[in-house]
Amino acid sequence: MTKKSTRYIVQGAIIAALYAVLTVGQNLLIPGSASMAVQFRVAEAMTILAFFTPAAIPGLTIGCIIANISSVTAGLGFYDMIFGSIATLLAALSMRALRNVCIKDIPFIALLMPAVFNGLIIGFEIDFFFMGSMHFNFINFLLQGGLVALGELVVVFVLGIPLTIILKKRNIIKE
């Protein structure tokens, strides 16, 4: 195994572990704050790591799967584990692809991706599986998706932008 592939695996594993621990820990301290429709999952600030390393993509996805396993035991079902992880994967891939599209050195468009994907996918999941009993209601979808997207925006912009600035200034993560 090369030094670069070892670094990739280690970075991904650390990101996955941190994401899972932050999410599960947050839900233990403030039940539902990281797993309900109106959520402010602090670990989502870590999505900005996709700007710095491609290892963040599998790391965030695996971390989300692990974190959402705890929501399965909380009664949210396997849907959250599947759909939430897909939303995280798509957001991380998009953020990685859009990382160089910046306004004043901040990748604002990329920072919107967690809100877009989680709002759409989790909004659908909540409406269809939890509220609609396998029926789609567009108004409920807009409401639930909007609430999820709002939580994502707050976390990514309030915590993610300062984290991005700190990591860039300190040159902590090098690809």
PASE-200944 format. One line per 8 residues: number of its first residue (from 1); their letters; for each residue x, z, y of N, C-alpha, C, CB. Coordinates in nm, 3 decimals, always signed. Glycine has a CB too. Layout:
residues N
NUM	a	X,Z,Y,X,Z,Y,X,Z,Y,X,Z,Y; ...
***
This chain:
residues 175
1	mtkkstry	+0.085,+0.000,-0.117,+0.000,+0.000,+0.000,+0.090,+0.000,+0.124,-0.097,+0.123,+0.000; +0.055,-0.083,+0.220,+0.136,-0.091,+0.341,+0.103,+0.022,+0.437,+0.116,-0.226,+0.408; +0.194,+0.041,+0.530,+0.174,+0.147,+0.630,+0.048,+0.121,+0.714,+0.298,+0.157,+0.722; +0.024,-0.008,+0.746,-0.093,-0.044,+0.827,-0.223,-0.017,+0.751,-0.085,-0.192,+0.869; -0.229,-0.051,+0.623,-0.352,-0.027,+0.547,-0.375,+0.122,+0.523,-0.347,-0.101,+0.413; -0.266,+0.197,+0.507,-0.279,+0.342,+0.492,-0.335,+0.403,+0.621,-0.142,+0.406,+0.456; -0.283,+0.359,+0.735,-0.332,+0.407,+0.865,-0.480,+0.375,+0.881,-0.250,+0.345,+0.981; -0.520,+0.254,+0.843,-0.660,+0.211,+0.852,-0.751,+0.302,+0.770,-0.675,+0.065,+0.805
9	ivqgaiia	-0.712,+0.330,+0.648,-0.792,+0.416,+0.559,-0.799,+0.558,+0.614,-0.731,+0.417,+0.416; -0.687,+0.611,+0.660,-0.683,+0.747,+0.712,-0.768,+0.757,+0.840,-0.537,+0.791,+0.741; -0.754,+0.660,+0.930,-0.835,+0.662,+1.053,-0.984,+0.656,+1.020,-0.797,+0.544,+1.145; -1.021,+0.567,+0.930,-1.161,+0.555,+0.891,-1.214,+0.683,+0.828,-1.178,+0.441,+0.794; -1.133,+0.746,+0.743,-1.176,+0.870,+0.677,-1.192,+0.984,+0.778,-1.074,+0.910,+0.569; -1.100,+0.994,+0.872,-1.109,+1.099,+0.973,-1.233,+1.078,+1.060,-0.981,+1.102,+1.062; -1.258,+0.954,+1.100,-1.376,+0.923,+1.181,-1.503,+0.956,+1.104,-1.375,+0.775,+1.224; -1.509,+0.917,+0.977,-1.626,+0.946,+0.894,-1.649,+1.096,+0.883,-1.610,+0.884,+0.754
17	alyavltv	-1.543,+1.169,+0.857,-1.555,+1.315,+0.842,-1.600,+1.380,+0.972,-1.421,+1.376,+0.796; -1.541,+1.341,+1.084,-1.580,+1.398,+1.213,-1.725,+1.367,+1.247,-1.488,+1.345,+1.323; -1.767,+1.243,+1.225,-1.904,+1.204,+1.253,-2.001,+1.289,+1.171,-1.926,+1.053,+1.224; -1.974,+1.300,+1.042,-2.063,+1.376,+0.953,-2.067,+1.523,+0.991,-2.018,+1.360,+0.807; -1.950,+1.583,+1.015,-1.944,+1.725,+1.048,-2.012,+1.753,+1.182,-1.798,+1.773,+1.053; -1.989,+1.669,+1.281,-2.055,+1.688,+1.411,-2.206,+1.678,+1.399,-2.004,+1.585,+1.512; -2.255,+1.582,+1.323,-2.399,+1.562,+1.311,-2.465,+1.674,+1.232,-2.428,+1.429,+1.245; -2.409,+1.705,+1.117,-2.467,+1.813,+1.034,-2.457,+1.946,+1.109,-2.394,+1.823,+0.896
25	gqnllipg	-2.342,+1.971,+1.171,-2.325,+2.095,+1.248,-2.422,+2.105,+1.363,-2.185,+2.105,+1.301; -2.444,+1.995,+1.434,-2.540,+1.995,+1.544,-2.680,+2.025,+1.493,-2.538,+1.860,+1.618; -2.717,+1.965,+1.381,-2.851,+1.991,+1.324,-2.866,+2.134,+1.274,-2.879,+1.894,+1.209; -2.756,+2.195,+1.231,-2.763,+2.335,+1.190,-2.781,+2.427,+1.310,-2.637,+2.375,+1.111; -2.708,+2.396,+1.418,-2.717,+2.479,+1.539,-2.847,+2.458,+1.615,-2.600,+2.449,+1.630; -2.888,+2.332,+1.627,-3.012,+2.298,+1.700,-3.091,+2.204,+1.610,-2.981,+2.232,+1.842; -3.173,+2.259,+1.522,-3.245,+2.176,+1.424,-3.322,+2.060,+1.487,-3.341,+2.262,+1.344; -3.302,+1.943,+1.429,-3.370,+1.822,+1.474,-3.305,+1.751,+1.590,-3.507,+1.856,+1.512
33	sasmavqf	-3.209,+1.812,+1.657,-3.150,+1.750,+1.776,-3.068,+1.625,+1.744,-3.062,+1.850,+1.847; -3.029,+1.609,+1.619,-2.950,+1.491,+1.580,-3.021,+1.407,+1.475,-2.816,+1.534,+1.527; -3.149,+1.436,+1.450,-3.215,+1.361,+1.344,-3.363,+1.331,+1.368,-3.202,+1.435,+1.217; -3.417,+1.369,+1.480,-3.558,+1.341,+1.507,-3.569,+1.220,+1.601,-3.630,+1.467,+1.569; -3.692,+1.182,+1.636,-3.713,+1.065,+1.720,-3.645,+1.081,+1.856,-3.863,+1.040,+1.740; -3.662,+1.195,+1.919,-3.592,+1.224,+2.044,-3.468,+1.302,+2.004,-3.682,+1.306,+2.147; -3.357,+1.230,+2.000,-3.234,+1.293,+1.953,-3.119,+1.262,+2.047,-3.201,+1.248,+1.811; -3.026,+1.352,+2.049,-2.903,+1.334,+2.126,-2.789,+1.364,+2.030,-2.898,+1.425,+2.255
41	rvaeamti	-2.764,+1.272,+1.938,-2.662,+1.291,+1.835,-2.524,+1.278,+1.900,-2.679,+1.187,+1.719; -2.460,+1.392,+1.922,-2.331,+1.397,+1.990,-2.227,+1.307,+1.922,-2.279,+1.541,+1.994; -2.233,+1.296,+1.791,-2.137,+1.214,+1.718,-2.145,+1.067,+1.758,-2.160,+1.227,+1.569; -2.257,+1.025,+1.816,-2.270,+0.885,+1.858,-2.173,+0.849,+1.970,-2.413,+0.857,+1.904; -2.121,+0.948,+2.040,-2.017,+0.921,+2.140,-1.894,+0.861,+2.074,-1.980,+1.049,+2.217; -1.877,+0.890,+1.945,-1.762,+0.838,+1.871,-1.770,+0.688,+1.847,-1.749,+0.910,+1.738; -1.887,+0.627,+1.873,-1.897,+0.483,+1.853,-1.797,+0.407,+1.940,-2.038,+0.435,+1.882; -1.753,+0.468,+2.048,-1.655,+0.402,+2.134,-1.520,+0.384,+2.063,-1.635,+0.483,+2.264
49	lafftpaa	-1.500,+0.453,+1.954,-1.375,+0.436,+1.880,-1.361,+0.295,+1.824,-1.366,+0.537,+1.766; -1.472,+0.222,+1.814,-1.467,+0.082,+1.771,-1.390,-0.005,+1.871,-1.609,+0.028,+1.752; -1.378,+0.041,+1.995,-1.298,-0.031,+2.094,-1.149,-0.024,+2.060,-1.322,+0.025,+2.234; -1.110,+0.084,+1.997,-0.968,+0.113,+1.978,-0.914,+0.080,+1.839,-0.944,+0.256,+2.006; -0.999,+0.084,+1.738,-0.953,+0.058,+1.602,-1.066,-0.001,+1.517,-0.900,+0.187,+1.538; -1.036,-0.105,+1.439,-1.139,-0.159,+1.350,-1.176,-0.060,+1.239,-1.091,-0.292,+1.288; -1.091,+0.038,+1.215,-1.120,+0.140,+1.113,-1.242,+0.223,+1.151,-0.999,+0.232,+1.093; -1.280,+0.220,+1.278,-1.398,+0.295,+1.322,-1.526,+0.236,+1.262,-1.407,+0.295,+1.474
57	ipgltigc	-1.526,+0.109,+1.231,-1.649,+0.045,+1.181,-1.689,+0.105,+1.046,-1.628,-0.109,+1.167; -1.603,+0.102,+0.944,-1.643,+0.168,+0.819,-1.649,+0.320,+0.834,-1.546,+0.132,+0.707; -1.564,+0.376,+0.919,-1.564,+0.521,+0.940,-1.696,+0.571,+0.996,-1.452,+0.560,+1.034; -1.746,+0.505,+1.100,-1.875,+0.544,+1.159,-1.990,+0.523,+1.061,-1.900,+0.466,+1.288; -1.985,+0.411,+0.989,-2.092,+0.380,+0.894,-2.096,+0.482,+0.781,-2.073,+0.240,+0.837; -1.982,+0.512,+0.723,-1.977,+0.609,+0.613,-2.012,+0.749,+0.665,-1.836,+0.611,+0.548; -1.964,+0.783,+0.784,-1.999,+0.912,+0.845,-2.149,+0.924,+0.866,-1.926,+0.929,+0.977; -2.212,+0.815,+0.909,-2.357,+0.816,+0.930,-2.431,+0.831,+0.796,-2.403,+0.687,+1.001
65	iianissv	-2.383,+0.763,+0.694,-2.444,+0.777,+0.561,-2.437,+0.922,+0.515,-2.374,+0.685,+0.458; -2.319,+0.982,+0.528,-2.301,+1.122,+0.486,-2.390,+1.214,+0.568,-2.153,+1.164,+0.500; -2.392,+1.194,+0.700,-2.474,+1.278,+0.787,-2.622,+1.263,+0.755,-2.449,+1.244,+0.934; -2.664,+1.141,+0.726,-2.805,+1.116,+0.699,-2.847,+1.163,+0.560,-2.836,+0.970,+0.714; -2.753,+1.189,+0.473,-2.787,+1.250,+0.344,-2.851,+1.386,+0.369,-2.660,+1.264,+0.253; -2.800,+1.457,+0.470,-2.858,+1.587,+0.501,-3.001,+1.572,+0.555,-2.771,+1.661,+0.604; -3.030,+1.459,+0.620,-3.167,+1.439,+0.667,-3.261,+1.405,+0.552,-3.171,+1.328,+0.773; -3.206,+1.352,+0.443,-3.288,+1.326,+0.324,-3.340,+1.458,+0.270,-3.206,+1.250,+0.214
73	taglgfyd	-3.252,+1.558,+0.265,-3.294,+1.689,+0.215,-3.387,+1.759,+0.314,-3.172,+1.776,+0.187; -3.387,+1.716,+0.440,-3.476,+1.775,+0.539,-3.613,+1.708,+0.540,-3.412,+1.766,+0.679; -3.634,+1.614,+0.447,-3.765,+1.551,+0.434,-3.781,+1.419,+0.505,-3.867,+1.643,+0.483; -3.673,+1.363,+0.560,-3.685,+1.237,+0.632,-3.673,+1.116,+0.540,-3.579,+1.229,+0.739; -3.640,+1.138,+0.415,-3.638,+1.030,+0.317,-3.511,+0.947,+0.319,-3.753,+0.941,+0.339; -3.505,+0.861,+0.221,-3.389,+0.772,+0.208,-3.390,+0.662,+0.313,-3.384,+0.712,+0.070; -3.506,+0.640,+0.374,-3.515,+0.537,+0.477,-3.417,+0.562,+0.590,-3.657,+0.530,+0.532; -3.408,+0.687,+0.633,-3.317,+0.721,+0.742,-3.172,+0.697,+0.702,-3.336,+0.867,+0.785
81	mifgsiat	-3.139,+0.729,+0.579,-3.002,+0.708,+0.532,-2.969,+0.558,+0.534,-2.985,+0.766,+0.389; -3.063,+0.476,+0.493,-3.039,+0.332,+0.485,-3.044,+0.268,+0.623,-3.141,+0.266,+0.391; -3.156,+0.285,+0.694,-3.174,+0.217,+0.822,-3.081,+0.270,+0.930,-3.318,+0.231,+0.868; -3.060,+0.401,+0.933,-2.969,+0.458,+1.032,-2.826,+0.409,+1.014,-2.971,+0.608,+1.023; -2.785,+0.396,+0.889,-2.649,+0.349,+0.861,-2.633,+0.201,+0.894,-2.614,+0.374,+0.715; -2.737,+0.123,+0.869,-2.733,-0.019,+0.907,-2.725,-0.033,+1.059,-2.858,-0.094,+0.851; -2.804,+0.047,+1.131,-2.800,+0.042,+1.277,-2.662,+0.079,+1.329,-2.906,+0.138,+1.336; -2.600,+0.180,+1.270,-2.466,+0.221,+1.312,-2.364,+0.112,+1.282,-2.425,+0.352,+1.241
89	llaalsmr	-2.373,+0.051,+1.165,-2.282,-0.058,+1.129,-2.294,-0.174,+1.228,-2.310,-0.107,+0.987; -2.415,-0.217,+1.256,-2.436,-0.329,+1.349,-2.389,-0.295,+1.491,-2.584,-0.370,+1.352; -2.415,-0.172,+1.533,-2.370,-0.130,+1.666,-2.218,-0.129,+1.674,-2.425,+0.010,+1.700; -2.153,-0.076,+1.571,-2.006,-0.069,+1.571,-1.944,-0.209,+1.567,-1.956,+0.014,+1.450; -2.000,-0.298,+1.486,-1.950,-0.436,+1.480,-1.965,-0.504,+1.616,-2.025,-0.518,+1.372; -2.080,-0.487,+1.680,-2.105,-0.547,+1.811,-2.013,-0.488,+1.917,-2.251,-0.527,+1.852; -1.996,-0.357,+1.912,-1.907,-0.293,+2.010,-1.765,-0.344,+1.996,-1.910,-0.140,+1.993; -1.721,-0.360,+1.873,-1.586,-0.411,+1.848,-1.573,-0.553,+1.905,-1.554,-0.410,+1.695
97	alrnvcik	-1.676,-0.636,+1.880,-1.672,-0.775,+1.927,-1.678,-0.785,+2.079,-1.788,-0.853,+1.865; -1.749,-0.693,+2.144,-1.769,-0.700,+2.289,-1.674,-0.609,+2.368,-1.912,-0.664,+2.322; -1.577,-0.551,+2.302,-1.492,-0.449,+2.366,-1.414,-0.500,+2.488,-1.394,-0.395,+2.265; -1.388,-0.630,+2.495,-1.310,-0.683,+2.607,-1.396,-0.738,+2.720,-1.218,-0.790,+2.558; -1.527,-0.731,+2.705,-1.618,-0.774,+2.812,-1.641,-0.652,+2.901,-1.756,-0.831,+2.754; -1.567,-0.646,+3.013,-1.567,-0.524,+3.095,-1.613,-0.550,+3.237,-1.429,-0.463,+3.097; -1.669,-0.445,+3.296,-1.698,-0.441,+3.438,-1.622,-0.321,+3.490,-1.855,-0.431,+3.468; -1.525,-0.347,+3.578,-1.438,-0.242,+3.630,-1.373,-0.161,+3.517,-1.518,-0.148,+3.722
105	dipfiall	-1.318,-0.231,+3.421,-1.246,-0.173,+3.307,-1.332,-0.090,+3.212,-1.135,-0.087,+3.357; -1.462,-0.100,+3.224,-1.551,-0.027,+3.132,-1.639,-0.129,+3.061,-1.638,+0.079,+3.209; -1.638,-0.127,+2.928,-1.717,-0.225,+2.850,-1.866,-0.187,+2.843,-1.660,-0.236,+2.707; -1.935,-0.200,+2.956,-2.075,-0.158,+2.967,-2.166,-0.226,+2.865,-2.126,-0.184,+3.106; -2.148,-0.357,+2.845,-2.235,-0.428,+2.751,-2.216,-0.374,+2.610,-2.206,-0.581,+2.755; -2.092,-0.351,+2.572,-2.065,-0.295,+2.439,-2.125,-0.155,+2.426,-1.913,-0.289,+2.412; -2.122,-0.078,+2.533,-2.177,+0.057,+2.530,-2.329,+0.058,+2.511,-2.141,+0.131,+2.658; -2.394,-0.053,+2.538,-2.539,-0.062,+2.519,-2.578,-0.084,+2.372,-2.595,-0.175,+2.604
113	mpavfngl	-2.484,-0.130,+2.291,-2.515,-0.170,+2.153,-2.574,-0.058,+2.066,-2.391,-0.221,+2.088; -2.524,+0.067,+2.072,-2.589,+0.171,+1.992,-2.735,+0.192,+2.031,-2.513,+0.303,+2.007; -2.765,+0.184,+2.160,-2.904,+0.200,+2.206,-2.990,+0.084,+2.159,-2.910,+0.212,+2.359; -2.936,-0.036,+2.166,-3.012,-0.155,+2.125,-3.044,-0.149,+1.975,-2.934,-0.284,+2.157; -2.940,-0.134,+1.893,-2.962,-0.138,+1.748,-3.039,-0.017,+1.696,-2.830,-0.147,+1.676; -3.005,+0.101,+1.745,-3.077,+0.220,+1.700,-3.220,+0.220,+1.752,-3.005,+0.347,+1.746; -3.240,+0.176,+1.876,-3.375,+0.168,+1.930,-3.463,+0.075,+1.848,-3.372,+0.122,+2.075; -3.412,-0.043,+1.817,-3.490,-0.139,+1.740,-3.509,-0.096,+1.594,-3.421,-0.275,+1.744
121	iigfeidf	-3.401,-0.063,+1.528,-3.408,-0.035,+1.384,-3.472,+0.101,+1.356,-3.268,-0.039,+1.323; -3.427,+0.204,+1.425,-3.483,+0.337,+1.401,-3.625,+0.346,+1.458,-3.393,+0.446,+1.463; -3.649,+0.277,+1.569,-3.785,+0.272,+1.622,-3.882,+0.212,+1.521,-3.789,+0.190,+1.751; -3.839,+0.103,+1.455,-3.920,+0.044,+1.349,-3.936,+0.140,+1.232,-3.858,-0.088,+1.301; -3.826,+0.202,+1.191,-3.831,+0.296,+1.078,-3.930,+0.409,+1.103,-3.691,+0.354,+1.052; -3.921,+0.469,+1.220,-4.010,+0.581,+1.252,-4.156,+0.535,+1.255,-3.972,+0.644,+1.388; -4.180,+0.421,+1.321,-4.318,+0.373,+1.331,-4.373,+0.334,+1.194,-4.326,+0.254,+1.425; -4.300,+0.255,+1.120,-4.350,+0.199,+0.996,-4.359,+0.300,+0.882,-4.264,+0.084,+0.954
129	ffmgsmhf	-4.252,+0.375,+0.862,-4.246,+0.463,+0.746,-4.301,+0.604,+0.771,-4.105,+0.473,+0.699; -4.282,+0.654,+0.893,-4.320,+0.792,+0.918,-4.451,+0.809,+0.992,-4.212,+0.860,+0.994; -4.478,+0.721,+1.087,-4.602,+0.735,+1.166,-4.713,+0.643,+1.116,-4.574,+0.706,+1.312; -4.675,+0.523,+1.073,-4.775,+0.423,+1.042,-4.814,+0.413,+0.897,-4.727,+0.293,+1.085; -4.759,+0.496,+0.812,-4.792,+0.491,+0.669,-4.786,+0.348,+0.617,-4.932,+0.551,+0.643; -4.672,+0.284,+0.641,-4.645,+0.147,+0.597,-4.726,+0.042,+0.673,-4.674,+0.135,+0.449; -4.762,+0.074,+0.797,-4.828,-0.021,+0.886,-4.753,-0.022,+1.018,-4.980,+0.015,+0.907; -4.739,-0.139,+1.077,-4.666,-0.153,+1.201,-4.762,-0.146,+1.320,-4.588,-0.284,+1.204
137	nfinfllq	-4.726,-0.064,+1.419,-4.802,-0.053,+1.543,-4.705,-0.077,+1.658,-4.873,+0.087,+1.555; -4.723,-0.186,+1.730,-4.628,-0.226,+1.832,-4.610,-0.121,+1.941,-4.671,-0.356,+1.894; -4.717,-0.057,+1.984,-4.709,+0.044,+2.089,-4.628,+0.165,+2.040,-4.851,+0.089,+2.133; -4.655,+0.211,+1.919,-4.577,+0.322,+1.862,-4.431,+0.283,+1.846,-4.634,+0.365,+1.726; -4.407,+0.159,+1.803,-4.269,+0.110,+1.789,-4.197,+0.114,+1.923,-4.269,-0.034,+1.733; -4.262,+0.066,+2.029,-4.199,+0.068,+2.161,-4.169,+0.211,+2.207,-4.289,-0.002,+2.264; -4.263,+0.300,+2.184,-4.245,+0.439,+2.224,-4.131,+0.504,+2.145,-4.375,+0.518,+2.203; -4.136,+0.493,+2.014,-4.033,+0.557,+1.931,-3.896,+0.492,+1.952,-4.071,+0.549,+1.783
145	gglvalge	-3.894,+0.358,+1.957,-3.768,+0.288,+1.982,-3.710,+0.323,+2.118,-3.788,+0.138,+1.972; -3.797,+0.335,+2.218,-3.752,+0.371,+2.352,-3.693,+0.511,+2.357,-3.866,+0.361,+2.450; -3.755,+0.604,+2.285,-3.703,+0.741,+2.282,-3.567,+0.748,+2.212,-3.803,+0.834,+2.211; -3.555,+0.675,+2.102,-3.426,+0.672,+2.032,-3.320,+0.608,+2.120,-3.438,+0.595,+1.897; -3.354,+0.495,+2.183,-3.259,+0.425,+2.270,-3.217,+0.512,+2.388,-3.320,+0.294,+2.321; -3.313,+0.585,+2.445,-3.280,+0.674,+2.557,-3.179,+0.780,+2.515,-3.408,+0.741,+2.610; -3.201,+0.842,+2.401,-3.106,+0.941,+2.351,-2.968,+0.882,+2.329,-3.157,+1.002,+2.221; -2.963,+0.761,+2.274,-2.835,+0.692,+2.252,-2.765,+0.664,+2.385,-2.857,+0.561,+2.175
153	lvvvfvlg	-2.841,+0.614,+2.481,-2.782,+0.582,+2.612,-2.722,+0.705,+2.677,-2.886,+0.521,+2.704; -2.795,+0.814,+2.673,-2.746,+0.937,+2.735,-2.615,+0.980,+2.669,-2.852,+1.050,+2.724; -2.613,+0.985,+2.539,-2.492,+1.032,+2.469,-2.376,+0.936,+2.491,-2.520,+1.047,+2.318; -2.399,+0.807,+2.474,-2.290,+0.711,+2.485,-2.237,+0.703,+2.628,-2.336,+0.573,+2.440; -2.325,+0.710,+2.728,-2.277,+0.699,+2.865,-2.223,+0.832,+2.918,-2.388,+0.650,+2.954; -2.288,+0.943,+2.886,-2.242,+1.072,+2.939,-2.117,+1.121,+2.867,-2.354,+1.178,+2.927; -2.110,+1.101,+2.736,-1.993,+1.147,+2.660,-1.896,+1.032,+2.627,-2.038,+1.214,+2.532; -1.950,+0.914,+2.598,-1.868,+0.802,+2.553,-1.778,+0.744,+2.661,-1.954,+0.695,+2.500
161	ipltiilk	-1.832,+0.728,+2.782,-1.749,+0.670,+2.890,-1.632,+0.761,+2.925,-1.835,+0.645,+3.015; -1.655,+0.891,+2.946,-1.538,+0.977,+2.972,-1.438,+0.978,+2.856,-1.584,+1.120,+3.001; -1.489,+0.975,+2.733,-1.399,+0.971,+2.617,-1.319,+0.842,+2.616,-1.479,+0.984,+2.486; -1.382,+0.731,+2.650,-1.311,+0.602,+2.658,-1.201,+0.608,+2.762,-1.409,+0.489,+2.691; -1.232,+0.661,+2.878,-1.134,+0.670,+2.987,-1.017,+0.758,+2.947,-1.201,+0.725,+3.116; -1.047,+0.871,+2.885,-0.940,+0.963,+2.841,-0.850,+0.897,+2.737,-1.000,+1.092,+2.784; -0.911,+0.831,+2.638,-0.832,+0.768,+2.533,-0.747,+0.654,+2.588,-0.923,+0.715,+2.423; -0.800,+0.579,+2.684,-0.722,+0.471,+2.745,-0.606,+0.525,+2.828,-0.812,+0.384,+2.834
169	krniike	-0.634,+0.625,+2.912,-0.531,+0.680,+2.998,-0.419,+0.746,+2.919,-0.591,+0.780,+3.093; -0.455,+0.817,+2.814,-0.356,+0.890,+2.735,-0.293,+0.803,+2.627,-0.420,+1.011,+2.672; -0.347,+0.682,+2.609,-0.297,+0.589,+2.508,-0.289,+0.657,+2.371,-0.158,+0.535,+2.550; -0.395,+0.733,+2.339,-0.397,+0.813,+2.217,-0.410,+0.726,+2.091,-0.511,+0.914,+2.223; -0.499,+0.629,+2.098,-0.521,+0.544,+1.980,-0.462,+0.408,+2.009,-0.672,+0.533,+1.944; -0.371,+0.366,+1.922,-0.311,+0.233,+1.934,-0.351,+0.154,+1.812,-0.155,+0.241,+1.948; -0.386,+0.028,+1.835,-0.425,-0.055,+1.721,-0.301,-0.106,+1.651,-0.513,-0.172,+1.765
***
